[in-house]
């Protein structure tokens, strides 16, 4: 990393705040020495924690507030009183240009409401979406939306695809990511009208992606594509089902390996492979969902993430800022919209030619 980055942190969000937040910052600082932090929250709790981690000395600026958004607070309540909270001030620092990205844990609904209110959506984006990396047998894939939008039309899904492709180019380093819409089948006739219309639009889009059409649920774990697009209702269920399945497999495997002396000996010989599997399925290694489509970078950490998990979320924020995610989305939207205008003009011209031909035939 060639330039200093400043990341703002809400120290008071999540199940184990502020301890996990500060420890996570220390891990992130060790990985990326040029990152600095603006930390928002109760300084009487934050400052003593900072003394435990010498690596954070001189790179943290604490901003005190005793206002905290609770985990069960409604988004409407957060909007009324949340601007002065640790969550609101963390997001505001991005708006004011004091930080390149914000990382928060805790109340997702409140985060989305405040982020959308403070930062506003990008031009050309109707609704922000929540995107994250999911582990697959091929490595990782991007999936969005994960719960920000329960119902979506074809324009929302197309915009999600554009943003997801930019995310994949930024984080996965894929120059032309493969993209598909999650559906109940791969046939073009299946799915809702919104899904079928989005499919038609994306097949004609001029965007740096390799659009593959539809993918089914079993394609998620297999890594069928780099980017999976869906509405927030389906995406949230799919993600949590996958996380639950991963935990079930881990528990069953652990139980099986402890059933007998022979299985314990086998586990000892396979310890390196088992550790690799555990690391790949560990949600802390894939932590950090991005609120896509806003005029600023906001990354959400799991509320129950470990310090390593929070550090992963900070790592996502650094990648997003360093690789200009917002710029990629803006350029892709511009190319997409210009192509759409050209297609509309071509269609109008074709319609005009048809009308002229009909008039000539009538006169004859």
C-alpha positions, 0 to 999 in steps of 0.5 A: 500500500503506497498511501496512508488510509484512514478507516473509521470504527464504531467501537461500541457496536457488536456483541463484544464491543469495544474489546473485539473492535480494538483487538481487531484494529491491532490485527489489521494494523499489523497486516497493513502498517500504513492504516490509521483509525478514527475510533468513535465511542466511550473513551473511558472504555476505549482508551484503557484498551488501546494501552494493551496494544502497543502497535496502535500507539500513535495511529488512533484518534478517539472521538468520545460519545456516550450515545450508542445504537442498541441491537434492538433499536428500530431504524426509524429510532436510529434516524431520529437520534442516531446522528450523534451516536458512535454509529452515526459519527463513524459514518459521518466521518466518511461523508466529511472526507475524514476517513476513506471507509467506515467499519461497523458491527451490530444493528444492520437495519440502523446501519443501513438507515443511517448510511443511506440518510447520511451518504445518499445513494449514488447517481444511477442506483435506486437502492443500496445492496448488502454484498459479501464474500461467501466460501466456495469449493473454488475459493470465494464468490460475491453474493448480493443482496443479503437483506437490504431489499426484500422485494426487487424489480428488474432494474434493482437486480441489474444494478446489483449485478453491476455493483457485484461485478465491480466488487469482484474485480476489486476484491477477487482480482477478476478482470471479467467476473462471471455473473448469474442470477439466483433462480429456481432453474437455469431455463430462461422460462423459469422465475418471476417477471423481474428475474426474467426481465433482468436476465434479458437486460443483462444479456445485452449490457455493455459491462465488464462481466461475463453474464451466465444467465441463471444459477440454482442454489446448489451452485452457491457452494460449488462456486458456479460463478464469481457473482450471484445476484438475488433479492434480499429476502432470498439472499439472506435465507440462502446465506444463513442456510449456508452458514448453518450447514457449514456449522453442522458439517463441522460439528458432525465431523468433530463428533465422528473424529472423536468416536473411537481411538482409530478415528482420533489417530486418523484425525491426527494424521489429517490435522493439517488438512482438517485445519485447512478445511476449518479455516476455509469454512470459518465465517471470520475469514470471510467477514465484512459485508459492503453497503453497495451503491452509497456515496461512501464506503461502509462495511458491516461486520458480523455482530458476533465476529471475533477479533480476527473477523473484525480485522477481516472486515477492516481488510475489506474496507482497505481493499475497497478504498485502495482499489476505488470501488466507487469509481468502478461502479460509476464508470460501469453505470455510465457505460451501461446507461449509454448503451441503453440509450443507444439501444432505445434510439436504435429501437425508435429509429427502427420503429420510425422506419417501419411507420414510413414503410407502412405509409408508403404501402398505404399510398400505393 
